Amino acid sequence: MVQKIDIASNKPKAIRVQSLINIKIAKVYRTVSNEALCALMELTHITIKIQEASQYYRIIRGREKHTNV
């Protein structure tokens, strides 16, 4: 199963959204990289958060299938 974040067209969009939000919160110039903003604001990169959420969902979904049997 292919994760949605691994598709090449979705990853840049997610990073762009996170970058714009971080720029507004931190009130910095647009030239600051998203990685630097994440480090300065002590936030996790959006691609990592999406992967964590999908793994958590698969774990929970797997437990539900086994408990309902």
N, C-alpha and C positions, 0 to 999 in steps of 0.2 A: 504494500500500500504506500503510495507516494504522499508525503505530507505537503500541505498547501504552501508552506514557507519555502520548500525546496524548489518550487516552480520559479523559474528565472524572472518572470514578470511580476510576481507578487512580492518578492523580497525587497527590491528597491522602493516600492510604494510604501511598505511598512516602515522602512528606515526613514524615508522622507517625512512621513507623518510624525514619527517619534522625534526627529530632528526639529521640525517646526514647533512642536509642543515644548521641547527642551529650550529652544531659543526664546520663546515667549516667557517661560518660567524664569530662566536665568537672566533674561534681559541682556543678552550679549549680541555681538555682530553675527551676521549670517556666515561669515567665513570660518567660524569655529567648527571643527569637525564634530560629527555626532559621537564618535568614540570619546573625544575629550569632554564633551558635555556630560556624557554618561559617567565618566570618571569624576568630574567635578561635582556633580550632583549626587553621586553615589547611587546611581540607578543601574539596573541590569539592562543590557542591550535587548531590544525588542525581539530579535530572532531567537535568543536564548529563552526568553519568557514564553514565546509561542511553542517552542519545542518542549519545554517543561510542562506546559498546559496540555499539550497533546499526549505526552507520555502519561501524565496523571489521569487523563480521560480514559486512555486505553487500559490502565490498571483498574480503575473503578468499573469500567464497562465489563472487563473480564471477570471481576468478582461477582457482578450482578448476574451474569450468565451462569456461573457455577452455583450460586446460591438458589436460583429459581428452579434448578433441575430437580 
